[in-house]
Amino acid sequence: MSQDPYAFISPSAVAPTGGHRPQLRSPIEHAHVAAGASIEEQDGWRVAAYEGERGDAWLADLSHLGKLDLRGSQAELDDLTGRLPAGGAREAGDAWLARITPTHGYLVCPFGSVAATRERIGTAAIDVTSGMACVALGGPAWREVWMRSSGVDAREASFPAGRCLAASVMRVPTVAINQGEQVLMLVGWEFGEYFWEAILDAGVTLDITPVSAGAPARAEATV
């Protein structure tokens, strides 16, 4: 594999120094603490834990997941995504693949498998874990909340499960992956806290609640 010129920005390369391992933080942490969430350690990340249960609409901060930006020729993306069409998304073990265009896609995977997955893929994958916040909007009312947040038609016929798109949500450039019972949204790290609070505001009349990220996924991404 050719040397990755972006390896120095990869949080998966963080190593203990003098017996101390720096902890990784979500850009939404301040909002979690202000809302009364406790902070727990998970795979080297500080992750928010809420006491509330998932209802008709809920929001979870998944910024601790690994995110790989996939770029290459159309043939390379065909190979990496299993010939997903542009706008398609699918599960790959405990990971999700999303093909935005014929030459550009994303892979969202457990943080612990980022390094091995990047090594397997090669330089077509750039680790953007610390460059993109990630939130999941779910529950039976997630489409209604999302349509209050974006001009995109989120009806089942227009945006079914197994689809992805790049759009403006709350005026923020967003990659959205429809996973069926929830939509995964990737936004720039710098927009994380604003985006989180804006989605909660959009769902306030639907009793949207912030929830814990859930149990970590351990299996390695199968790409």
Backbone torsions as a table, in degrees:
resi	resn	phi	psi	omega
1	MET	NA	136.8	176.7
2	SER	-66.9	152.9	179.9
3	GLN	-64.9	133.2	-179.3
4	ASP	-84.7	114.9	-177.9
5	PRO	-70.0	-11.7	-178.3
6	TYR	-104.3	8.0	-175.8
7	ALA	-59.7	-29.4	-176.1
8	PHE	-66.8	-18.4	179.6
9	ILE	-96.1	2.7	-176.3
10	SER	-80.8	118.6	178.9
11	PRO	-66.0	-19.5	178.5
12	SER	-68.9	-13.6	179.2
13	ALA	-90.2	-0.7	179.3
14	VAL	-61.8	129.7	-177.7
15	ALA	-128.3	150.9	178.1
16	PRO	-60.2	142.4	176.6
17	THR	-128.6	121.0	-179.0
18	GLY	59.2	34.1	179.6
19	GLY	82.3	-0.7	-179.7
20	HIS	-113.3	130.5	176.7
21	ARG	-109.1	116.1	-179.9
22	PRO	-59.0	138.7	177.2
23	GLN	-89.0	146.7	179.4
24	LEU	-96.0	140.3	-174.8
25	ARG	-123.1	142.2	172.0
26	SER	-72.1	146.7	175.4
27	PRO	-69.5	-6.6	-178.3
28	ILE	-100.0	3.1	-172.9
29	GLU	-56.7	-41.9	-178.7
30	HIS	-60.0	-39.6	178.7
31	ALA	-66.9	-36.9	178.2
32	HIS	-63.6	-47.2	-179.1
33	VAL	-62.8	-41.8	179.5
34	ALA	-63.5	-29.4	-179.8
35	ALA	-85.1	-1.2	177.3
36	GLY	92.6	10.6	178.5
37	ALA	-73.4	150.5	171.5
38	SER	-90.3	158.7	-178.5
39	ILE	-113.8	126.0	-179.6
40	GLU	-119.1	158.5	178.2
41	GLU	-92.2	134.1	178.1
42	GLN	-146.6	113.3	178.9
43	ASP	52.9	38.2	179.1
44	GLY	86.2	-2.3	179.8
45	TRP	-104.9	150.1	169.1
46	ARG	-89.5	113.6	-171.7
47	VAL	-117.8	138.1	-178.1
48	ALA	-76.5	139.6	175.7
49	ALA	-124.3	123.3	179.3
50	TYR	-110.6	154.0	179.1
51	GLU	-86.6	-20.2	-176.5
52	GLY	-67.3	153.1	178.1
53	GLU	-95.1	160.8	-179.8
54	ARG	-76.6	125.8	-179.6
55	GLY	-113.9	-146.7	-177.8
56	ASP	-65.3	-27.0	175.7
57	ALA	-145.4	131.1	-179.4
58	TRP	-145.9	160.4	-178.2
59	LEU	-134.4	131.0	179.7
60	ALA	-126.2	137.7	177.5
61	ASP	-87.3	113.0	-179.5
62	LEU	-114.4	29.3	-177.0
63	SER	-63.1	-16.8	179.6
64	HIS	-78.0	-8.0	177.3
65	LEU	-71.3	152.7	176.0
66	GLY	-75.4	143.3	179.4
67	LYS	-134.6	122.6	178.7
68	LEU	-115.2	129.2	176.1
69	ASP	-89.2	120.6	-176.3
70	LEU	-105.4	121.2	179.4
71	ARG	-136.6	140.4	179.4
72	GLY	175.9	-168.8	176.4
73	SER	-71.0	167.9	177.8
74	GLN	-60.0	-38.6	179.1
75	ALA	-65.3	-39.7	178.7
76	GLU	-65.4	-42.0	178.3
77	LEU	-69.3	-32.6	173.8
78	ASP	-57.8	-44.9	-178.2
79	ASP	-68.2	-43.4	-177.0
80	LEU	-69.4	-33.4	-174.1
81	THR	-102.5	2.6	-176.7
82	GLY	69.1	34.2	178.4
83	ARG	64.3	34.9	171.1
84	LEU	-59.9	140.6	173.6
85	PRO	-75.0	159.7	174.2
86	ALA	-58.6	132.0	-176.1
87	GLY	89.6	2.9	179.7
88	GLY	-99.7	155.4	177.9
89	ALA	-144.3	150.3	178.4
90	ARG	-155.1	159.1	174.1
91	GLU	-77.4	146.8	174.5
92	ALA	-138.1	85.5	-171.7
93	GLY	68.4	-124.3	176.5
94	ASP	-94.8	15.4	179.3
95	ALA	-113.4	166.7	172.4
96	TRP	-126.5	133.3	174.6
97	LEU	-104.0	137.5	177.7
98	ALA	-134.6	128.1	179.7
99	ARG	-109.2	105.4	-176.1
100	ILE	-76.7	-46.3	178.5
101	THR	-134.0	174.0	178.4
102	PRO	-58.7	-24.0	-175.6
103	THR	-119.3	10.2	-176.5
104	HIS	-145.3	132.7	178.1
105	GLY	-152.7	-177.6	178.5
106	TYR	-137.5	151.2	171.0
107	LEU	-126.8	126.5	177.7
108	VAL	-111.8	124.1	-171.5
109	CYS	-145.6	168.3	174.2
110	PRO	-56.7	139.7	-176.4
111	PHE	-58.7	-36.1	-177.7
112	GLY	-65.2	-16.0	-178.8
113	SER	-103.5	4.7	-176.9
114	VAL	-60.0	-51.4	-174.6
115	ALA	-60.1	-47.3	-178.6
116	ALA	-66.3	-37.5	-179.8
117	THR	-67.7	-41.5	177.7
118	ARG	-63.5	-40.6	-179.8
119	GLU	-64.3	-38.6	-178.9
120	ARG	-69.7	-39.8	-177.6
121	ILE	-77.4	-40.4	-177.1
122	GLY	95.7	-158.7	-172.3
123	THR	-72.9	-4.0	174.1
124	ALA	-70.7	-13.9	-179.0
125	ALA	-112.4	125.3	175.1
126	ILE	-113.4	129.7	-179.9
127	ASP	-74.4	112.2	178.1
128	VAL	-114.3	25.7	-178.2
129	THR	-54.4	-44.4	-178.5
130	SER	-92.0	10.0	177.3
131	GLY	-107.0	-12.8	-177.7
132	MET	-134.6	127.2	170.2
133	ALA	-77.9	158.8	-177.7
134	CYS	-141.5	124.4	176.2
135	VAL	-128.9	148.5	176.4
136	ALA	-111.9	129.0	176.1
137	LEU	-110.0	120.5	-175.0
138	GLY	-140.8	-173.9	-176.6
139	GLY	99.5	162.7	-178.7
140	PRO	-56.7	-25.0	-176.7
141	ALA	-100.0	15.5	-173.9
142	TRP	-64.3	-35.0	-179.9
143	ARG	-65.0	-38.4	179.4
144	GLU	-65.7	-42.2	176.8
145	VAL	-62.2	-43.0	-176.7
146	TRP	-65.9	-37.9	-179.9
147	MET	-70.7	-20.8	172.5
148	ARG	-77.9	-13.5	-174.3
149	SER	-105.6	-11.2	-172.7
150	SER	-152.4	156.0	175.2
151	GLY	-83.7	-0.6	-179.5
152	VAL	-71.8	137.4	176.3
153	ASP	-73.2	107.9	-175.7
154	ALA	-98.6	12.6	177.7
155	ARG	-63.7	153.5	-176.3
156	GLU	-54.4	-39.7	-177.9
157	ALA	-67.8	-28.3	-176.9
158	SER	-95.2	-29.9	-177.2
159	PHE	-139.5	74.4	-177.1
160	PRO	-77.9	172.0	174.7
161	ALA	-59.3	145.4	-179.5
162	GLY	82.3	20.4	176.7
163	ARG	-122.6	157.3	175.8
164	CYS	-139.9	161.4	178.6
165	LEU	-159.9	159.9	171.9
166	ALA	-108.6	125.4	-174.8
167	ALA	-151.4	176.2	173.2
168	SER	-98.2	119.9	176.5
169	VAL	-122.6	123.9	-174.1
170	MET	52.9	36.0	179.3
171	ARG	62.9	24.7	178.1
172	VAL	-118.1	130.4	174.9
173	PRO	-58.0	124.2	-170.9
174	THR	-135.5	137.7	168.0
175	VAL	-100.4	121.2	-177.7
176	ALA	-113.9	132.9	179.8
177	ILE	-122.1	115.6	-179.8
178	ASN	-82.4	109.1	-178.3
179	GLN	-97.6	11.0	178.3
180	GLY	101.6	-80.7	-179.6
181	GLU	-85.4	-5.0	179.3
182	GLN	-155.4	160.7	174.1
183	VAL	-115.2	128.9	178.6
184	LEU	-93.3	130.7	-176.4
185	MET	-124.7	125.8	178.1
186	LEU	-107.5	128.0	178.5
187	VAL	-135.4	163.7	177.5
188	GLY	-56.3	140.4	-177.7
189	TRP	-50.4	-40.7	-176.2
190	GLU	-67.6	-17.5	179.8
191	PHE	-96.1	-3.3	-170.1
192	GLY	-52.0	-54.9	-175.7
193	GLU	-66.3	-44.1	177.6
194	TYR	-59.5	-45.5	-176.9
195	PHE	-61.9	-44.6	178.6
196	TRP	-56.9	-51.4	-177.2
197	GLU	-68.3	-34.0	179.4
198	ALA	-67.4	-40.3	178.1
199	ILE	-67.3	-39.5	176.1
200	LEU	-62.1	-39.8	177.5
201	ASP	-63.4	-39.5	-178.8
202	ALA	-64.8	-28.7	-177.3
203	GLY	-103.8	11.8	-173.1
204	VAL	-61.1	-37.9	-179.7
205	THR	-76.7	-8.3	176.4
206	LEU	-102.6	12.1	178.7
207	ASP	58.8	39.6	177.4
208	ILE	-63.1	141.9	-178.8
209	THR	-129.6	143.0	171.6
210	PRO	-77.1	140.7	-177.6
211	VAL	-133.2	165.1	178.1
212	SER	-67.4	156.6	-178.9
213	ALA	-68.1	-25.7	-179.7
214	GLY	97.6	-176.9	-176.7
215	ALA	-68.7	142.6	179.8
216	PRO	-69.5	145.7	174.5
217	ALA	-86.5	137.7	-173.3
218	ARG	-111.4	-25.4	-174.1
219	ALA	-68.2	152.4	-178.2
220	GLU	-81.2	143.8	179.1
221	ALA	-61.1	134.8	-177.7
222	THR	-102.6	79.2	175.4
223	VAL	-130.1	NA	NA
